[in-house]
């Protein structure tokens, strides 16, 4: 059949595609961290509004157990240690002293220290301990000065040729206080006569 001039063949529209059936997508599972974030945000909002967030209280002590002692501050510990060490240091301070004794006694004192391989202070302390029950008699005997009469005057014994020397010592303050108290109690005499009396009996 011959086509007719001026007549156009109608163009049919393309067929409409059928819609595809999509599989149902499961709803997303809420993240467990999200509630925590919400709670944190709520706590921050409460704090900003003037309501402090609730704090967790420490667990109570179990019955029968002692509560922990409160810790002292570093300043309190330092102060206590300083007082204790200060008192101990003052008692253990080495004091230089000098006692005056007869020259022959000083020589015997030094020789005894060499023999015992000890210090002269140790020899002195040993002498006091060895004669502590008779200190009254020793001090009294050393302070007695017999007199001699020439028919007109009473004179003391001659001291010609007797020479005294100073012996230097280093002794703890507490031990020196004990020696001075003993000299006052059993004399009363000064330190040097007390030391000479005790050493004379000990080194005899």
Secondary structure, DSSP 8 states (H G I E B T S, - for coil): ----TT-------------------------HHHHHHHHHHHHHHHHHTT------------TTS--------HHHHHHHHHHHHHHHHHHS-EEEEEEEEEHHHHHHHHHHHHHHTS-HHHHHHHHHHHTGGGHHHHHHHHH---EEE-SS-EEE---TT--EEEEEEEEEHHHHHHHHHHHHHH----HHHHHHHHHHHH--
